[in-house]
């Protein structure tokens, strides 16, 4: 049975990230509750990917803090948040071994991790690819495997950085179906995308990021119907932002 202990809410307080004296994240505050899909929108260089990496712990903030309801975002001793990148990270192993390796690193025993890996392959219709080298899969298949791996690890929160930006419409649709299924299971998603159609289809909440700050935090319906700032209106109209 799935451990339903939640590591949420996630609280981000006065978050700052600087590189060579340049402030790339500038005093961000946000609160992430359980069960919704939060989409980060904004122009290139706004800080969306950096914010995801800071929340996940891949980067250390210059100032401020990222605080989970449970220490380090762990439940039952296992980290329960994961990151899905624009280009999935695949080991030089089979599809099945990519899953079992991640599960072994999370502390599952031999039989348990094999059973969980098989369940993930069946759950996301990847069983026919189990013995294939993961690095020869198509981009869409690799992304499906990356998300299946997050499911196998029982992630409570998924951070997704442009997960369909390099995929064709069919592969994009398959990924979106997976993300909806994960949300329906009670997972929480926080995703950066440049695809406004995708944001409209998936988002419950939109964070509009510009120049390292969150300029709007609104429901998806409110944001797309009546954005509150001129920057957001310009972005939705396809104008360049200074």
Order of alpha helices (4+ residues) and beta strands (2+ residues): beta-beta-beta-alpha-beta-beta-beta-beta-alpha-alpha-alpha-beta-alpha-beta-alpha-beta-beta-alpha-alpha
